[in-house]
Amino acid sequence: MISTNYKNNIPRINIRFITNKKGKEKFSFPYVAILDSGSNIHQIPKDIADTLDLKTIEEERKITTAEGTVKEKIQITDDVIFEIWGDKISKSDRFNNEKFKIGKSYSDFLVGTPVFQYFTVIFVVSKKITILAPKQ
């Protein structure tokens, strides 16, 4: 189980990226992303994607936002491995072959609903925490 923090009443989650070079795993520094229950795709700022040397492609996708669903051409990463970074980390907290939409600024760094497939997510707004428990 992992709990997250809030900033300005917005739930945040710590994640880090994993690359595999010559059979050895390398881990990025932890990043703080918004945990967005309304987005059907993850997003990463362009400068961080460039720093991590993530390959990108252009793809037409249906994107769900607070304003509704739109179809647009976006820059998206090739498959990425990331994990939720918390007190207790297990292989079940790792997400393989995920794609991230390239955003413009750091406020575009978010983890979307694909995470909700694997975790029961409980928002405790009054205590400003979010609890993620792996689904069994």
Helices and strands as residue ranges (DSSP letters): E 2-7, E 10-21, E 24-27, E 31-35, E 42-45, H 46-51, E 56-65, E 68-77, E 80-84, G 91-93, E 94-98, E 100-103, G 106-108, E 110-111, G 113-117, E 119-124, G 125-127, E 129-134
